[in-house]
């Protein structure tokens, strides 16, 4: 049995996730049945937690935030 965020024991059906990205081109997973939090937008990819994790692994190849990558390129 799993526990949800409120600490109540549940046995939920498999959850669908969205892959999100922010302005710094950092990726994250968020439940598909919720609106993305401020500062994040949907990449267009949804799936199981495992599928979304693979998507992130394939697409987020440079972990540095975008602003740091730009700063490094200028030096």
C-alpha positions as CSV (number, residue, x, y, z in Angstrom):
1,X,0.0,0.0,0.0
2,X,1.3,3.5,-0.9
3,X,0.9,6.7,1.0
4,X,-0.2,9.9,-0.7
5,X,1.0,13.3,0.2
6,X,-1.6,13.7,3.0
7,X,-0.3,10.5,4.6
8,X,-3.5,8.6,4.0
9,X,-2.9,5.0,2.9
10,X,-4.0,4.4,-0.7
11,X,-3.6,1.8,-3.4
12,X,-3.9,4.0,-6.5
13,X,-4.1,3.1,-10.2
14,X,-0.9,3.7,-12.2
15,X,-0.4,7.5,-12.5
16,X,0.3,9.3,-15.8
17,X,3.1,11.9,-15.6
18,X,4.0,14.9,-17.7
19,X,7.5,16.0,-18.4
20,X,7.9,19.7,-17.6
21,X,10.7,22.1,-18.4
22,X,11.5,25.5,-16.9
23,X,13.1,28.7,-18.3
24,X,16.6,27.3,-17.2
25,X,15.9,24.2,-19.3
26,X,15.7,22.0,-16.2
27,X,13.3,19.0,-16.5
28,X,10.9,17.6,-14.0
29,X,8.0,15.1,-13.7
30,X,4.6,16.3,-12.6
31,X,1.2,14.5,-12.3
32,X,-0.7,14.8,-15.6
33,X,-3.9,15.5,-13.9
34,X,-2.6,18.7,-12.4
35,X,-1.7,22.1,-13.9
36,X,2.1,22.7,-14.1
37,X,3.4,25.0,-11.3
38,X,4.4,28.5,-12.0
39,X,7.6,28.8,-14.1
40,X,7.1,25.3,-15.7
41,X,5.6,24.3,-19.0
42,X,4.7,21.0,-20.6
43,X,7.3,19.5,-23.0
44,X,4.5,17.5,-24.8
45,X,5.6,14.2,-23.4
46,X,3.5,12.1,-21.0
47,X,3.7,8.6,-19.8
48,X,4.5,6.3,-16.9
49,X,7.0,7.5,-14.4
50,X,9.6,5.2,-15.9
51,X,8.8,6.3,-19.5
52,X,9.1,10.0,-18.5
53,X,12.4,9.3,-16.7
54,X,13.8,7.8,-19.9
55,X,12.6,10.8,-21.8
56,X,14.4,13.1,-19.4
57,X,17.6,11.0,-19.5
58,X,17.6,11.2,-23.3
59,X,16.9,15.0,-23.5
60,X,18.5,16.6,-20.4
61,X,22.1,15.9,-21.4
62,X,23.7,19.0,-19.8
63,X,22.6,19.5,-16.2
64,X,23.9,23.0,-16.0
65,X,21.1,25.7,-15.9
66,X,20.8,27.6,-19.2
67,X,22.1,30.8,-17.6
68,X,25.3,29.1,-16.5
69,X,25.7,27.5,-20.0
70,X,25.4,31.0,-21.5
71,X,27.8,32.5,-19.0
72,X,30.4,29.8,-19.7
73,X,30.1,30.3,-23.5
74,X,30.9,34.0,-23.1
75,X,34.2,33.3,-21.4
